[in-house]
Amino acid sequence: GETAGRMYAISTVGSLVGTFTASLLLIPLIGTQRTFLTYAISLALVAALGLGRRWLPAPVAVALLLLVPVGTVKAAEEGTVVHEAETPYQYARVVQYPDGRRQLELNEGQAVHSVWRPDTVLTGNYWDGYLTLPFTLRDDPPAKVAMLGVDVHVVQEEYPAALVAAGMLPRDADLPLASRARHLADVALAQLRTGRHEQALRTVLTMERMAPDWIPYQTLPRQVTAELVERHRRVPAELRELALRIGAMNG
């Protein structure tokens, strides 16, 4: 019992010393790879002393690895690691991807801190909200920003606010056909949810005239049309024909 107790005490002390020396001393001074090698040398030396002199070359061989220059700690699955560092809190690296963008990644890419693109200030991620949100307060926000505001309100089920945002979109806005059609789908849903059933029908019909080849493959216009059908005991001919054309009801 006494021997077992001593072994447990030595193990506990070793765990504490190893944890604190690694995080507070070795990693900041010599990095992760050499920290692992330092502990490997310690273990190999203790083992060699117990096994005999003929095992002493083992810790010496491990010690020689300290002379090898440290390479990339963690290579990226895609792209090239252009810089990496051990911070007091976590591992950080900058990765350059084939499309030219650079990402500051933390914890081996588990978290993306920031993105830099050579041809735009936008990142294609949620950070863009902080750049674009001020434009939504203008009396005439840019078309894409106004359209994004409608989409955000619809996702959050803020349908009256979505219709207000839709009113800010210039009628002559230069938008791709698919983007404008998708915007009208959001507007139709907001109109439906706020009881503007006739307006929702007109919006879906406008969408169909605008993009007849696009609308049959879209879920949202079919959903709006199907709900309009369900709200009528006797479905008007115009609505019935629309529902049949886009697959919102069976013949």
C-alpha positions as CSV (number, residue, x, y, z in Angstrom):
1,G,0.0,0.0,0.0
2,E,2.8,2.4,0.9
3,T,4.6,1.7,-2.5
4,A,1.4,2.2,-4.4
5,G,0.7,5.5,-2.6
6,R,4.2,6.8,-3.4
7,M,3.7,5.8,-7.1
8,Y,0.4,7.7,-7.2
9,A,2.1,10.7,-5.6
10,I,5.0,10.7,-8.0
11,S,2.5,10.4,-10.9
12,T,0.5,13.3,-9.7
13,V,3.5,15.5,-9.2
14,G,4.7,14.6,-12.7
15,S,1.4,15.5,-14.3
16,L,1.3,18.9,-12.6
17,V,4.9,19.7,-13.5
18,G,4.5,18.5,-17.1
19,T,1.3,20.5,-17.6
20,F,2.6,23.8,-16.2
21,T,6.1,23.6,-17.7
22,A,4.6,22.8,-21.1
23,S,2.1,25.7,-21.2
24,L,4.0,28.3,-19.2
25,L,7.6,27.6,-20.1
26,L,8.5,25.2,-22.9
27,I,5.8,26.0,-25.6
28,P,6.4,29.8,-25.4
29,L,10.2,29.3,-25.5
30,I,10.8,26.5,-28.0
31,G,7.4,25.7,-29.6
32,T,5.2,22.6,-29.7
33,Q,7.4,20.2,-31.6
34,R,10.5,20.7,-29.5
35,T,8.3,20.5,-26.3
36,F,7.2,17.0,-27.4
37,L,10.9,16.1,-28.1
38,T,12.0,17.4,-24.7
39,Y,9.4,15.2,-22.9
40,A,10.4,12.3,-25.1
41,I,14.0,12.7,-24.1
42,S,13.1,12.8,-20.4
43,L,11.0,9.6,-20.7
44,A,13.7,7.9,-22.8
45,L,16.4,8.8,-20.3
46,V,14.5,7.5,-17.3
47,A,13.7,4.3,-19.2
48,A,17.4,3.9,-20.3
49,L,18.6,4.3,-16.7
50,G,16.3,1.5,-15.7
51,L,17.1,-0.8,-18.5
52,G,20.8,-0.4,-18.6
53,R,23.6,1.4,-20.4
54,R,23.0,-0.3,-23.7
55,W,19.7,1.7,-24.0
56,L,21.4,5.1,-23.5
57,P,21.7,5.7,-27.3
58,A,17.9,6.0,-27.4
59,P,17.6,9.3,-25.5
60,V,20.7,10.6,-27.4
61,A,19.0,9.8,-30.7
62,V,15.9,11.7,-29.6
63,A,18.1,14.6,-28.4
64,L,19.7,14.8,-31.9
65,L,16.2,15.5,-33.3
66,L,16.3,18.9,-31.5
67,L,18.9,20.0,-34.1
68,V,16.6,19.4,-37.0
69,P,14.9,22.7,-38.1
70,V,11.3,22.9,-37.2
71,G,9.0,22.6,-40.2
72,T,5.4,23.3,-40.6
73,V,3.6,22.3,-37.4
74,K,0.3,21.5,-39.2
75,A,0.1,21.5,-43.0
76,A,-3.2,22.7,-44.5
77,E,-5.3,20.2,-46.4
78,E,-5.8,22.9,-49.1
79,G,-3.5,25.8,-49.7
80,T,-0.1,26.7,-48.3
81,V,0.7,27.7,-44.7
82,V,2.6,31.0,-45.1
83,H,3.0,31.8,-41.4
84,E,2.3,30.0,-38.2
85,A,2.8,30.9,-34.5
86,E,2.2,29.5,-31.0
87,T,0.3,32.2,-29.1
88,P,-0.1,32.1,-25.3
89,Y,-3.7,30.9,-26.0
90,Q,-3.7,28.7,-29.1
91,Y,-2.0,27.7,-32.3
92,A,-2.5,30.2,-35.2
93,R,-1.6,30.0,-38.9
94,V,-2.1,32.0,-42.1
95,V,-3.1,29.9,-45.1
96,Q,-3.1,31.1,-48.7
97,Y,-5.6,29.3,-50.9
98,P,-5.4,28.7,-54.7
99,D,-8.0,31.4,-55.4
100,G,-5.7,34.0,-53.7
101,R,-7.5,34.5,-50.4
102,R,-5.7,34.3,-47.1
103,Q,-7.3,33.1,-43.9
104,L,-6.1,33.5,-40.3
105,E,-7.0,30.2,-38.8
106,L,-7.0,29.1,-35.1
107,N,-6.6,25.7,-33.6
108,E,-5.6,24.0,-36.9
109,G,-8.3,25.5,-38.9
110,Q,-11.2,24.7,-36.5
111,A,-11.9,28.4,-36.3
112,V,-11.5,31.1,-39.0
113,H,-10.5,34.4,-37.4
114,S,-10.5,36.6,-40.5
115,V,-10.3,36.4,-44.3
116,W,-8.4,38.6,-46.8
117,R,-9.2,38.7,-50.5
118,P,-7.0,40.5,-53.0
119,D,-9.9,41.9,-55.2
120,T,-12.5,42.9,-52.6
121,V,-13.1,44.1,-49.1
122,L,-15.9,41.6,-48.6
123,T,-15.1,38.1,-47.2
124,G,-18.2,36.1,-48.2
125,N,-18.9,35.4,-44.6
126,Y,-20.8,36.9,-41.6
127,W,-18.2,39.7,-41.1
128,D,-19.7,41.4,-44.2
129,G,-22.7,42.3,-42.1
130,Y,-20.7,44.8,-40.2
131,L,-19.6,46.5,-43.4
132,T,-23.0,46.5,-45.2
133,L,-25.3,47.2,-42.3
134,P,-24.7,51.0,-42.2
135,F,-25.9,51.2,-45.8
136,T,-29.3,49.9,-44.9
137,L,-30.0,53.1,-42.9
138,R,-29.7,55.2,-46.0
139,D,-32.9,56.5,-47.6
140,D,-31.8,54.8,-50.9
141,P,-29.6,51.8,-49.9
142,P,-27.8,49.9,-52.6
143,A,-30.0,47.4,-54.4
144,K,-28.1,44.3,-53.2
145,V,-28.0,45.6,-49.6
146,A,-31.8,46.3,-49.7
147,M,-32.4,42.8,-51.1
148,L,-30.2,41.3,-48.4
149,G,-32.3,43.2,-45.7
150,V,-35.5,41.6,-47.1
151,D,-33.9,38.2,-46.9
152,V,-32.7,38.7,-43.3
153,H,-36.1,39.8,-42.1
154,V,-37.9,36.9,-43.8
155,V,-35.4,34.4,-42.2
156,Q,-36.2,36.0,-38.8
157,E,-39.9,35.9,-39.6
158,E,-40.1,39.7,-39.3
159,Y,-42.5,39.9,-42.3
160,P,-43.8,43.5,-41.9
161,A,-40.2,44.7,-41.7
162,A,-39.4,42.6,-44.8
163,L,-42.1,44.5,-46.7
164,V,-40.7,47.8,-45.5
165,A,-37.2,46.8,-46.7
166,A,-38.6,45.6,-50.0
167,G,-40.1,49.1,-50.6
168,M,-36.5,50.5,-50.5
169,L,-35.4,48.5,-53.4
170,P,-35.2,50.7,-56.5
171,R,-37.6,49.5,-59.3
172,D,-34.8,49.9,-61.9
173,A,-32.2,48.1,-59.8
174,D,-29.7,46.3,-62.0
175,L,-29.9,42.8,-60.5
176,P,-29.4,39.3,-62.1
177,L,-32.6,37.7,-63.1
178,A,-32.3,34.8,-60.5
179,S,-31.5,37.3,-57.7
180,R,-34.6,39.5,-58.6
181,A,-36.8,36.4,-58.8
182,R,-35.5,35.1,-55.4
183,H,-36.2,38.5,-54.0
184,L,-39.8,38.4,-55.2
185,A,-40.2,35.0,-53.6
186,D,-39.3,36.5,-50.3
187,V,-41.7,39.4,-50.9
188,A,-44.5,37.0,-51.7
189,L,-44.0,35.0,-48.5
190,A,-44.0,38.2,-46.5
191,Q,-47.2,39.3,-48.2
192,L,-48.8,35.9,-47.5
193,R,-47.8,36.0,-43.8
194,T,-49.2,39.5,-43.3
195,G,-52.6,38.6,-44.9
196,R,-52.0,40.3,-48.3
197,H,-53.1,37.2,-50.2
198,E,-54.0,38.9,-53.5
199,Q,-50.7,40.8,-53.5
200,A,-48.8,37.5,-52.9
201,L,-50.6,35.9,-55.8
202,R,-49.7,38.9,-58.1
203,T,-46.1,38.7,-56.9
204,V,-45.8,35.0,-57.8
205,L,-47.4,35.6,-61.2
206,T,-44.9,38.4,-61.8
207,M,-42.1,36.0,-60.8
208,E,-43.4,33.4,-63.2
209,R,-43.5,35.8,-66.1
210,M,-40.0,37.0,-65.3
211,A,-38.4,33.6,-64.9
212,P,-40.7,30.9,-66.3
213,D,-37.9,28.3,-66.5
214,W,-36.7,29.1,-63.0
215,I,-39.8,29.0,-60.9
216,P,-40.9,25.3,-61.3
217,Y,-37.7,24.2,-59.5
218,Q,-38.0,26.6,-56.6
219,T,-39.5,25.5,-53.3
220,L,-40.6,28.9,-51.9
221,P,-42.9,29.9,-54.8
222,R,-44.6,26.5,-54.7
223,Q,-45.0,26.8,-50.9
224,V,-46.6,30.3,-51.2
225,T,-48.9,29.1,-53.9
226,A,-49.9,25.9,-52.1
227,E,-50.8,27.9,-49.0
228,L,-52.9,30.3,-51.1
229,V,-54.7,27.3,-52.5
230,E,-55.4,26.0,-49.0
231,R,-56.9,29.3,-48.0
232,H,-59.7,29.1,-50.6
233,R,-62.7,26.8,-50.3
234,R,-63.2,27.3,-54.0
235,V,-59.9,27.9,-55.7
236,P,-60.0,30.8,-58.3
237,A,-59.2,29.7,-61.8
238,E,-56.1,31.9,-62.1
239,L,-54.7,30.6,-58.9
240,R,-55.5,27.0,-59.8
241,E,-53.8,27.3,-63.2
242,L,-50.7,28.8,-61.6
243,A,-50.6,26.0,-59.0
244,L,-50.8,23.4,-61.7
245,R,-48.1,25.0,-63.8
246,I,-45.5,25.2,-61.0
247,G,-46.4,21.9,-59.3
248,A,-48.1,23.4,-56.2
249,M,-51.1,21.1,-56.5
250,N,-52.1,17.9,-58.3
251,G,-54.5,18.0,-61.2
